Amino acid sequence: MRPRVEEVRIQGLGVIDEAVLELSPGFTVVTGETGAGKTMVVTGLGLLFGGRADPARVRPGADKALIEGTLVIEAEGRVAQQVADVGGEVEDGQLIISRSVSAEGRSRAWLGGRTVPVGTLTFIADDLVAVHGQMDQQRLLQPGRQRAALDRYAGDELVKPLRAYEQAYKRHKQVGDLLRELTAKARERAQEADVLRFGLREIEKAEPRQGEDAELKEEAERLSHADALRTAATTAHAALLGDPMTTAQDVQDAVSLLGHAKTAVESVRDYDPALAGLAERLAEAGYLVSDVATELAAYAESVEADPARLAAVQERRAALNGLMRKYGEDVSAVLAWAQRAAERLTELDGDDDRIEELTREHSELGGRLGELAGELTAIRTAAAERFGEAVTTELTALAMPHARVSVAITAAGEFGPHGVDEVELRLASHPGAPPLPLTKGASGGELSRVMLAIEVVFAGADPVPTFVFDEVDAGVGGKAAVEIGRRLATLARTAQVIVVTHLPQVAAFADQHLVVEKASDGRVVRSGVVALDREGRERELSRMLAGLEDSELGRAHAAELLSIAAADKGAREKGAREKGASKAARGSGRRAGTG
């Protein structure tokens, strides 16, 4: 689906009090008497797409001018994504754009229901509309647009080398950026390497083991409290099994007491099974307490105060703590830091070799870019010559027989994303005149015709969906006017075209004809923009031809113009169908031959 402007609402702009324009997806023409406000339609569209706000355009007595446009766009297309990026919404494939200009000069913009900077409308407009008016010829006057349009005009021949160049350029830029980073940070890398080497030497000298810090902590605790540990074990052993060094009869140990309890129960266990179970459990408890007492005795024998070992442990822990203060919270973290440092040091030590490799690759890519850029220049130069000749031919039919359009291709100082070519469209308005940039080589009315010729030649190659022309027919008439109408109709085959005109020869070629009429008080009100049927078009064309809507001669001439335009349109449509059928047949023949 091709994006297009479906409806425009204008309030308080110039002589327009309120007007609603429902636009055709093809060729819409807007006519009306001088001063009726038809040029305000183009002004409104310009404002809608980010044009400069002039408070003098606000209708006298109105607080502000308000323009609202409804556009049909692809719900998943690029424009819809741009709208989503700023928080706007596209509903059912329709996008609402609004712009207001106050009488004091304040301007506000809305995109998809979200307030946005006016510059956002300008950004969105690049993919939606091209406005060509006396004061507004912005899009194709941008150098980047001219280069991109010429590339599309060059066609398939340019696609493969341009893609190869863009890939090589991307890699060349990546390598260049990395080289600059590596060479610029040589000192920082050297300092980082020194820090890493020092740390690794310090860790290697200490030779820490995984979990060593926890082991040493336990050992230090044990050595620091050796006397207390031995006393506790000895005391517990005596309580459980008695002290063989004492002769006191009144001190009974736990094992003896358990033995007495077991003997007392054993003597009567046969009288009650429940008591027999308890006797067995007393026996088990005696064995368990005896085993614990034995282990306590062994533990007390093993615990020794060793000041020398304690000093060694504390010294080792101090060494490990020094490492942990610098490199990690424990020995595991220190060892992990050492591993990362070794890997990073290997990377840093390899940077010199990497710089050498990258320098060689950068040089090779530069040579490759030079070759590809030369190929692009050759293709563009040939396309530019064809394009200049085609536009010049169009201008001859548009009453500019002595004008010549050319494309200047000059070399930039360095490689760019699309080559080394700077592309500029130039116009020599008469023989002997030097080719000048478009804005300097033509008057406003001439420039509109030049842009029409360019857009017709670029049709299909420069995918802007909507074109707006104002005063494209300024200063021409007769056959030239017919040719302008014919070319606008040709352009409308691939895009939406909106034209403000005062020439019936141009209006006759439109798919939709809107007329702007002022009310008796000089205002254009909601009912003042009318879509004309066939009879209405004859009346309006008659007025434009003879100044009289009901002149029989004028009506006859108007009917003739409409018939000529309809026949011309039918012939073009038939030719397009035949061309498409012929192309399909050739494709089928090639497939059959391949099979």
C-alpha positions, 0 to 999 in steps of 0.5 A: 500500500502506498502512503497518501494524504486522505483528508486535510482540515484547515481552520483560520488560515488566510481567507479560509475560515474552515475547509475540508479537502478529501484528496484522491490517491491519484491526481487532485487539482485545486482551482478557484478565482484569484484570492479565493484561498486555493494557495492556502491549501499548499500553505496548509500542507506545508505547515502540516509537514513542518513548514515555517510558521508565519503568524501573518497567515492567521486569519484576521479575528482568529486566535490561531490557524489549525491544520489537521491531516489524515494520512493512510500509511502502512501499519508496519512500515517505516513511518509507523515505526517513526511515529511509535518511536515518539509515542504516537499511535497509528490506528487502522493504518491511519495517522493523524498529524496536526499543527497550530499557529497562534496569532502571536506566533506560537506553534505546536505540533501533534503526531499520532495524538502525541505532542512533538517538536515541529522538527519531528514533522519535518523529519517524518515528511522526508518519507511522505511528501515533496512540496514544490511551491514558489517558496518551498522547494526543499526536498530534492534541493538537499544534496543527500536526496539528490545523490540517493535519487540518482543512485536509484535512477541508475538502477540495478547496475549500481546495486551490487557495487554499492552494496560491496562498497558500503560493506567495505566502508563499514569494515574500513571505519571499524578498523580505523576506529580501533586503530585510533583507539589502540594507538591513542591509548598506548600509554594507558595500556602500558600502565595497565600492563605494569599494574597487572604484572606487579599483581601477578608477581605478588600473587605468584610469590605468595602461592595461595591455595584455594580455601587456604584462608579458611583453613588457617583461620581455623588453625589459628583459633585452635592454637590460640586457645590450646590450654582452654581446649585441653582443660575442657576436654580433660574436665569433660572426660573426668565427668564421663569416665572419672579421674584415675588420679583421684581416690575420692569415693563420693565422686561418681562419673557418668559411666558408673552412674549409668552402670548402676542404673542398668544393674537396677533395671536388669534385676527386674526386667523379666517382670515387664517387657517395657522395663526390658526395653529401657534396660537395653537403652541404658546399656547403649547409653553407657557404651556411647558415653564411654566412647565419647570419654575415650575420644575426649582423652585422645583429643586432650592428649593431641592438643598442644600449645605451639607458639612457633606454629601459631606465629607462622600461621599468623604471619601467613594469614597476614600475607594472605590478608594483604593480597585480599585487601588488593585483589579480592575478598577471599583467596578464591577471589584473589585467584580469580583476579589473577586468572583475569589479569593473566588473560588481560595481560596476554591481550595487552601484550598482543596489541602491538601485533594486532596494531600491525595486522589492523594497519595492514587490513586498513591499508588493503581496505583503503585500496579496495574502497578506492577501486569500488568508489571509482566504479561507483563514480563511473556508473553515476556519471553515466546515469547523470548524463542520461538523467540530464538529457531526459530532464532537458527533454522534459523542459523543452515540452514545458516551455523551457526549450533553452534550459538545460539540467545537468548533474555535477559529480565532484570528488569529496575529500575522503571516503563517505558511506556511499562513495566519494561522490558529491552530487548536485543538480544544476540548471543553465536557464539559457544558452551561454549561462553557466550551470548553477545550483537549482535555487540560483538558476531559475525563478520561482515559477521556472523552478517548479517546472524544473522540479516537475521535470525532475520528478517525472524523470525520477518517478519510481526511482525516488519513492516519495508517495505524495507531491504538492505543486503550486504555481507549476504552470506560472508563465505558460499556456497553450501546448506547454500547459497541456504538457504540464498536465500530461506530465502531472498525470504521468507522475500520478501513476506512481504517486499522489499528486496535489496541484494548485493551478489556474490553467484549465489545460492542467486541471483537465488531466486530474482524477479529482477536481476541487474548487475553492469558492468564497462566501459573500462575506469573503470567507472560505467556509466548510461548504466552500471546497467542492469536489466537482462531477463531470458537469461541474468540471466543464463549468469550472474549466469554462470559467477558467478559459473564458471567465464565464461558467455558462459560455457555450463556446467555453463549455465546448472547449472544456468538454474537448479538454476533458475528452483529450485528457481522458483519451490520453489517460486511456492510452497511457493505461493501455500502454502500461498494460501492454508493457507489463504483459510483454515483460511478463511474457519475456520472463515466462520465456526465460523460465521456459528456456531455463527449464 
